[in-house]
Amino acid sequence: ADAHKHSPSELCSGCVAGDLKFWDARIAGVSNRTLDVQNSAMTALSAHAEAPLLASGSHNQFVKFMLRDGDQLNIVRYHDGVFGQRIGPVASLAFHPTKLVAAAGSTDAVVGIYA
């Protein structure tokens, strides 16, 4: 689960079914809202600490960037470059703490950096 700097009592969690749940840390056991953000298995989730951004990753070889309300910004399926190789199954995601930069690690031992 990740918290946002401007609303530290709100936590975001994701599950393998592709759902995001938002929780109020002051109230135990009840989520505020649920968003269905992807149809394939979610294998990674990260929230930016300062910007209202989330990223989710899938074993179906994509990274989805979205706002905290679930609005999709972009889906990354291929690495930039001449050959445009498909990204591998996503195993980990992390945002830079202050910059609008994210890193995605995949099971093919490649790390992609997205700005």
Secondary structure, DSSP 8 states (H G I E B T S, - for coil): -EEETTEEEEEEEE-TTSEEEEEETTSTT-EEEEEE--SS-EEEEEE-SSSSEEEEEETTTEEEEEETT--EEEEE-B-SSSS--B---EEEEEE-SSSS-EEEEETTS-EEEE-
